[in-house]
Amino acid sequence: MTTMTRVDSPTKFVRSLDGTYYMVSELSEMLGIAQSTLRKRMHDPDTPEWQPSFTAALGKMTIYLYTPDDVKRIRGLMKAVRQPQPFTNAVGRPALYTPVERKERQRLFSQRHYWSHRLAEALEDNKQEAAKHAKKKLDVIERKLDK
C-alpha cells in the first residue's frame, strides 16, 4: 500500500523553477525561527538585507524565494543580531528569579494579600478562629517567600 503525500501548489510551483529556491516556511524551519519573525524582518524597511533575492506571483499570492546565498547571508545576520541572555531584564542586569520562580512568587504575593485582608477582617469582627487560621496561612506563605 502506498501513501500519497500532498504537495500544495506553491511548493510545486517553486520546485518547477530552474535553480534552488526556498520559500519562507522552508527558510524559517532551516534557521529555527518563526515564520512571523522572518516575515516581520523581511517587510521592515530598516532591515532590507533580510529580503529575498526573488519574488514570484502565483495568482494573487506573492511567493518569496530565497537562494542558498540568501540563506548564508541571513544566517550571518542572525549571528549579528544581539540575542537576549536568559533571565535578564531590559537593561541587562541579571534577574533574581527564573520565569517559573517569578510566576510562583506572583502567586504567593497574591495569596499573601488575600490572607492579610482575611486576617484584618477577622480581627475587626473579633473572630478568633478565623484570625488564627488566616495567621497560619500567612506564616506559611511568608516562609515560602523568604526562601
C-alpha positions in Angstrom: 0.0 0.0 0.0 1.4 3.3 -1.0 0.7 6.5 0.8 0.5 9.8 -1.1 1.9 13.0 0.3 0.1 16.1 -0.5 2.2 18.9 -2.1 0.4 22.2 -2.3 0.6 24.2 -5.5 3.0 26.9 -4.3 5.5 24.2 -3.4 5.0 22.5 -6.8 5.5 25.9 -8.5 8.7 26.6 -6.6 10.1 23.1 -7.4 9.3 23.6 -11.1 11.6 26.7 -11.3 15.2 26.4 -12.5 17.6 26.6 -9.6 17.3 26.0 -5.9 14.9 28.3 -4.1 13.5 28.2 -0.6 10.1 29.6 0.5 9.6 31.4 3.8 8.3 28.3 5.5 11.3 26.3 4.5 13.8 29.0 5.4 12.3 29.6 8.8 12.5 25.8 9.5 16.1 25.7 8.4 17.1 28.7 10.5 15.0 27.7 13.5 13.0 30.9 13.7 9.3 31.6 13.4 7.9 32.5 10.0 6.3 35.6 11.5 9.7 36.8 12.7 11.2 36.2 9.3 8.3 38.0 7.6 8.5 40.9 10.0 12.2 41.4 9.3 11.6 40.9 5.6 8.9 43.7 5.4 10.7 46.1 7.8 12.2 49.0 5.8 15.0 49.3 8.3 16.2 45.7 7.5 16.4 45.4 3.7 19.1 42.8 4.0 16.5 40.2 5.2 14.6 40.5 1.9 14.7 37.6 -0.6 16.5 37.8 -3.9 13.4 36.9 -5.9 9.6 37.0 -5.7 7.2 35.2 -7.8 3.4 35.6 -8.3 1.1 32.6 -8.2 -2.3 34.1 -8.9 -2.8 36.8 -6.3 -0.2 35.2 -4.0 3.3 36.5 -3.7 5.9 33.9 -3.1 9.2 35.0 -1.6 12.1 33.0 -2.9 15.4 32.7 -1.1 18.6 31.3 -2.8 21.2 29.3 -1.0 23.3 32.5 -0.9 20.4 34.3 0.9 20.4 31.5 3.5 24.1 32.1 4.2 23.6 35.8 4.4 20.7 35.6 6.7 22.5 33.1 9.0 25.2 35.7 9.3 22.7 38.4 10.1 21.2 36.2 12.8 24.6 35.8 14.5 25.0 39.6 14.3 21.6 40.2 15.9 22.0 40.5 19.7 20.4 37.6 21.3 18.9 38.3 24.8 20.5 36.4 27.6 18.2 34.2 29.7 16.8 35.7 32.9 17.9 39.3 32.3 15.7 42.4 32.2 15.8 45.1 29.5 18.9 46.9 30.9 20.9 43.6 31.1 21.0 43.2 34.9 20.7 39.5 35.9 17.3 38.6 37.1 16.9 37.2 40.6 14.4 34.5 39.6 13.7 32.4 36.6 10.3 32.9 34.8 8.8 29.9 36.6 10.0 31.2 40.0 8.7 34.6 39.2 5.3 33.3 38.4 5.2 31.3 41.6 6.2 34.4 43.6 3.5 36.4 42.0 1.0 33.8 43.0 2.3 33.8 46.6 2.2 37.6 46.8 -1.4 37.5 45.7 -2.2 34.8 48.3 -0.5 36.9 50.9 -2.6 39.9 50.1 -5.8 37.8 50.3 -4.9 36.3 53.7 -3.8 39.6 55.2 -7.2 41.1 54.3 -8.9 38.0 55.8 -6.8 38.4 59.0 -7.7 42.1 59.3 -11.4 41.3 58.8 -11.4 38.5 61.3 -9.6 40.7 63.9 -12.1 43.5 63.2 -15.1 41.2 63.6 -13.5 39.6 66.7 -13.5 36.1 65.1 -10.6 34.4 66.9 -10.7 31.1 65.0 -10.8 32.7 61.6 -7.9 35.1 62.6 -5.9 32.1 63.8 -6.4 30.3 60.6 -5.5 33.3 58.4 -2.4 33.9 60.6 -1.2 30.3 59.9 -1.8 30.7 56.2 0.2 34.0 56.2 3.1 32.4 58.1 3.4 29.6 55.6 3.3 32.0 52.7 5.9 34.2 54.3 8.2 31.3 54.8 7.9 30.3 51.1 8.7 33.9 50.1 11.7 34.1 52.3 13.4 31.1 50.6 
